[in-house]
Amino acid sequence: MGTVFDPFGARDTFSTPQGELGIYRIRRLQDQGLCDVDSLPYSIRILLEAVLRSCDGFVVSEDDVRRLAAWKPSNPDPSEVPFMPSRVVLQDFTGVPAVVDLAAMRSAMKRLGGDPNKINPLIPVDLVIDHSVQVDAFGHSDSLEKNVELEFQRNRERYEFLRWGQKALDNFRAVPPNVGIVHQVNLEFLAKGVFVREDAKGPVAIPDSLVGTDSHTTMINGLGVVGWGVGGIEAEAVMLGQPIYMLTPEVVGFEITGELPPGVTATDLVLTVTQILRKEGVVGKFVEFFGDGVSKMSLPDRATIANMAPEYGATMGFFPVDDETLNYLRRTGRTEEEVALVETYAKELGIFRTDDAPMPKFTTLVKLDVSTVEPSMAGPKRPQDRVALANMKSEFQRTLTAPIEQRGFALGEDELARTGTVENNGSSATIGHGAVVIAAITSCTNTSNPSVMLSAGLLARNAVAKGLRVPSYVKTSLAPGSRVVTDYLNKAGLMDDLEALGFSLVGYGCTTCIGNSGPLPDPVAAAVTSGNLVASAVLSGNRNFEGRVNPLVKANYLASPPLVVAYAIAGSTDIDLVTEPIGKDGEGNDVFLIDIWPTSEEVLATIDTALTPEMFQSQYNSAFESNPTWNKIAVVEGELYDWDESSTYIQEPPFMVDMGIEPEVLKPITGARVLALLGDSVTTDHISPAGAIAKDSPAGRYLIENGVEPIDFNSYGSRRGNDRVMHRGTFANIRIRNRLAPGTEGGWTRYLPTGEVMSIYDAAEKYKADGTPLVVLAGKEYGTGSSRDWAAKGTFLLGVTAVITSSFERIHRSNLVGMGVLPLEFPTGKSWETLGLTGEETFDIVVADDLKPGGEVPVKATRPDGSTLEFTAKCRIDTPVEMEYYRNGGILQTVLRKLLQG
């Protein structure tokens, strides 16, 4: 059968229901004195198996194995870990540009004289189309049908392109629209726990592991699967056989004890965990959960916590495989053979957690007694800003007058009493600050969790029985994570009650949480605008950054699905739902939240009777063929995609159009101007094009010039396959504040040679015509948020050559390198403000051809009066492999040149 490169003698076999399978035993390293397996965190053990199995003496060396085996809780070896995951998961917003880049690589390969068919995923790739449905229709029984019809009208070109990819590319599958949210489909269907692959000696079992082009890929950590979000450009490299290179992670141990008290939900728990870990500081680290409280926790609750790892800043929020993992696999319709393989393999490898197993050694420890968790919300602008439900009214009122810098709205006392009138079909309603104009049960975080979804249904049932209704100005929506959710809501008899309160089914996908909330009804929009109100949204999502949910909604609160229903009934966030009535019953009596809140016993009993494995089997057995509209899409087959110059959805990106066979030498950046001067916590939502396209924006003008009517603009996300739209929408978020253009909000800057204020895109074009390179200056935590490749791609296309910040978050820094943009950090403890920079300077950055990862880079800033400031920035190209990417102009160019030479 041949041989495998096995310098540590780790490959062995073990008996399974499927026969003898290969296994790479990490305990062989312990036998050789290289590690103590029991002291390693479970997440590190899984990484170690991958490095051991992938060791080929070239891409993964024996030293790589030894270094990771010697992992130490404090000060882990700073070397890089080459991680080869077993699969890749995409969602369509981030997946379309990934497939566009693969198609562009095929075109470039052809131009350079190579074989286009070398450009193919080398490991399994699943794309789930879940980000394209928008809440246009709501509150009616036919809302789903109408929204899906609009979705296909708006996205026909994208879907035709993805169908081409499905036919042309090997190892690529697409789950069609209207099946579910990628992370829930992954949890319930795509994940297997263990895969069987082939090596030179035959079949071998390997842990299920992945990277995904969405930061909430971490939801799968709740199933004991190692995986996290990466940028689309990183995912493409993995598809093409390149490892993910990461610095050896620290692992924070999070001990969970106790049980949730009655009336407290998994959402309340995850908002508490998020607040604790943000304060702890876990950016770039693994968090691994342990303790007897984990054993008492359902797997959907674990997945809820794992999902929000990006919100608490960790690379992963990991729960090892244990008995509950096996029970969940059974409950979701996996076969007994599959479950037996997971159990047998996990125990053979030493990655099966039990309460009496030795406790691993962690970098630091955090503890939470979950019996202390209380009902909570988070907002109004960040997911880590937890607010106890009992304090919501006072906190909302505080934020109205709090300064912008303290995440408030900076209203004057004379502005607090402003109101607007909603005129609707002869009736009218007066609304003020805090009016809930959007109440959405949405997103992967909670809609994967039967306990909170059934709690919402039970609360709706109790509310309807009391005669409560939702005010007409509230836009209500129910967007479950999978079709199984509606199966069990229907079986429990709760859909009718949700619909009676306006929570009709609007789609199976990410809606409000990603900005696909759709427009507010005109009368509501008019009232909010005329009153200049701080209107509220309450959503069961994981993201509530400024400008994300809806352009007219300034205060956005994350909440559990039952609290979403409760606030919809209340109609305002300016209310204390603990002490004040939520409404009145049919006889005019006060009704309080406690009167309609379901008991824990009710919820558990409903779960037991409403959920069956057969529901999951029925929905997923035909997942890839379940949408007849998708199946009817015409497909043009061929190894090369036939680019259509007239398309406003799909265009060949310019990254590799003029690429040469050899990379150019690194050169200094001279005479650079500042395009944007930004503060702390600038997110990828601020940078990346997202949400609605304004008709008077550069992207809107481009579409109109190309014959697209504003009604057909669709969203930025839906047009991610067209660089000409995305380029124009970069840094165009309505809430971004560029200090170079004081007094403005949105994508504005000053063109410094003349002082003229204009759009960032227009200024960048003028600088490009001048031959002037550009830089961005920013504060701490630059790039927080989703794994948005267009935040880096758009930055590059604007002509930005370097971004200098006080600190970066992980994914965006990596993506900048992957696009050939130099990430630099100010000297420790310094910022552009403490250095006295105004953004009006010109910058000379000494990028030498001997630039090293983590090295020092001299920077000279010349002020308008000719005086200069010099400082040394830290190069945040962290690894030699990243340096190779930067020298080649990006990841895609690096991979393409390697494949061309091979």
C-alpha positions, 0 to 999 in steps of 0.5 A: 500500500506504500508508506507514510512519513511517520517519524514518530511511529504514531500511526496505528490502527484501532477497531471500529464498527466500520472495521480497522481504521488508522489512527495517529496516537499522540500518546506515542509522543508522550512515550518518547518524552515529548509531552504529558498528554493528560496535562494538555488542554483538549483543544491543544491535543486535537491541534497536536494530532493534526500536526502529527498526522500532517508531518511530511518533513516539508510543509509540516516539520518534525520540529513543528510537532515537537514544539507543539507537543512541548506546549506550556501553559504560560509563555507558549513557544512563539513559533507558528503552528501549521494547521491543516483542517479537515474541511472548509465551510462558507456562507454565501456573502463571504463564499461568493468572493471566495469562489470568484477568486478561485475563478479568477485564479483559473483565469490567471493560471490560463494567462500565465500558461498553466493548467486551470484545473490545478485550481480546485479545492483539495479538501471538502468545501461546503457553502451554505446560502443563508445571508441573502434573504431579507425581511421585506415582507413580515407579519403575514402567513405568506411572508416567507414565500414573498421574501424567497421570491424577492431573494431569487430575483435579486440574486439570480446572477450570484446563484448562477455563478455558484451553480457554475462553481458547483459543477466546475469545481471538485470537492465543492457542495452548495446547500441551497437557499431556504434550508438554514443558517450555515452554523446551524446546518453545520451543527445539525448536519455537516459536522460528523465529529470524526471523518474517515480519509485515506492515506498511503496505508489505507483508511484513517480516522481523523478529528472533524476540524474546519475553518469557515469564512464567518467568525461565528464558525466557532459555534461548532466548538460546542460539539467538540469540533476545533474550528474558527473563522478566517478571512475568505482569502485564508480559506481559499489558501486552505482549500488549495492545500495550504495550512493555516499558520497561527502562533501557538495559542494560550488556552484560558480555562473557564470553569463552569459550576452550578446550574442556571436558575429558573427563568434564566436562559442560555442567552443570559448566560452567554451575555454574561460569559462574553462580558467576563471574557472581554474584561479578562482579555482573551483576544487571539487565545483559545478558551476551553470550558470545563467543570461539573457545570459543563456536564449539566449543560445541554449541547445547544447551550454550549453551542450558544456560548461557543458561537459568541467567541468573536464577541468575547474576542477568543479564537475558539470557545471550546467544549470537548467531546463527552457523553452529551456530545454523543447524545446530541448526535443521536438526537439530531439524527446521526446514525448509531455507527457514526456516534459509535465511531466518535465515541471510540475514536475520541476515547482512543485518542484521549480527547473524551472529557469526563468529570473525573479525568485529570484537569489540564493545565491552562494559561489562566483560569476563569470561573463562573457559578452559573446559578448567579446569572441573571436575565440580561440584555446587551447594548446599545452598541456592542455585544460585550456591554451587558445590561441586567434586565432589571437595569434596562430602563435606567441604563437606556435613559443614561445612554441617551445623554451619555457622550458618544465616546461612552457609547451614548447618544449625546442628547441634550436635556431639551431633546429627551422629550422628542416624539414622532407620530406614526400615521397608518391607515387612519390610525396614529401612534406617538412614539418616543426615544426607545420605541422598539421598531424592530423585534427580530428572532434571528441569527445562529446564536439562539435559533439553534437552541430549542430551549430559547426558541420554545421559550419564545413560543410558550411566552407568545402562547401565554401572552395571547391567552392574556389578550396582549398584542404587539403595537403596529409600529413594531416590525416583527420577524421570525427567522429560524436557523433551520427548518427543524425549528418550525417542525418542532414549533408546529409540533408543540402547537406554538407557531399560531401563537407566535404568528398572532403576535406578528412573528410570522416566518420570514426566512431561513437565514441570517436576517436582522443580525447581519443588516438584512432587516429590510426597510422600516414601513414608511410611516414608521420611518417617517416618525423616526426621522421627523422626531430624530428619535433614538429608536430601538431594535431588540434581536436575538442576535450576536452583533449590534454594532452601530449602523448594522441592523438598520440605518434608522435604528440607533439603539440595538439590544441583544436578547433571548428570543422570549425577551424579543417577544416581550419587548415587542409587546411592550413596544419600548426599551424605556421600560422596566419589565421587572417592575412595570406592567408589559401591557393590559389583559382583555379586562384592563388589568395589568399584566407583568412579564412574570405572569407570562414567562414560561417555567423551566419545567414547561420548557423541558417538557416541551423539548421532550415531546416536540423534538425527534431525531426523525425531524433532522433526518427528514429535513437534511436527507434532501438538503442539497436538492430541497429547493426546486427554484435553485435546481432550475437555475441554468448552468453554463459549464466549463473549466473557466468562468465566462466573465460578463463585463455588463454584470453588476454582481460578478466581475473578475477582480483585479488582484491577479490580472496583471500579475507576473510570474515573479514577485517584485522586491519590497520597496519603501513607502514614500510620501503617503497621505492619511486617508482615514484617521480613526479612533478605538474599536473600529470594527470590520462593520465600519470598514467593510461594505455592508447593508443598504446601498445609498443611491447618492453614494459612490456605489449607488452612482456606479449602479445607476450608471450601469442601468440598475434602479435604486429599488434593485440595488440589493445590499452590499453583501449580495454584491460581494462578487463585484469589486467595483461595488465593494471598492466604492463602499469600503469605509462607507458605514454611516456611523464611521467617524473620520477625524480628518473630516470633523463634523461628519459621520459616514464615509467622508474624508479630506483630500489634503492637498486642497482641504476639500471634504469628499467621499473616501472613495472619491479622495482615494481616486484623486490620490491614485491619479496623483500617484500618492500612496495612502495609509490609515491611522487608528486606535486600539482593537482595530478590525474587531468583528466578523471575518470580512475579507472585503474589509481588507480587499477594499482597503487594498483597492483604495490604495492603502499600503499600510495601516498603523494602529495601537492594536489589531484584532486577529482576523483583520490583521491576517487579512490585511497581510493576505492582501499585501497591506502592511499592518504596523503598530505604534510603539507600546503605549503610544497612539496617534493622539499621544504622538501628536499626529493630526493626519495632515502629515505625509509619511515615509515608511522604511520597508526594506527587502530584509523586513522580518516578521515582528521587526521594527519599521522606521516611520517619519511623519512630515507636518505641513510646516515641514517639521518632522516626527520619527518613531519606530513601528512594529511590523505585525506580519507575525510569521515567515509564511505571512512574510511570504504572502506579503512579498508576493502581494498576497495569499492568492498570488503566493498560491498561484505562483507555487501551483504554476511552478509545480 
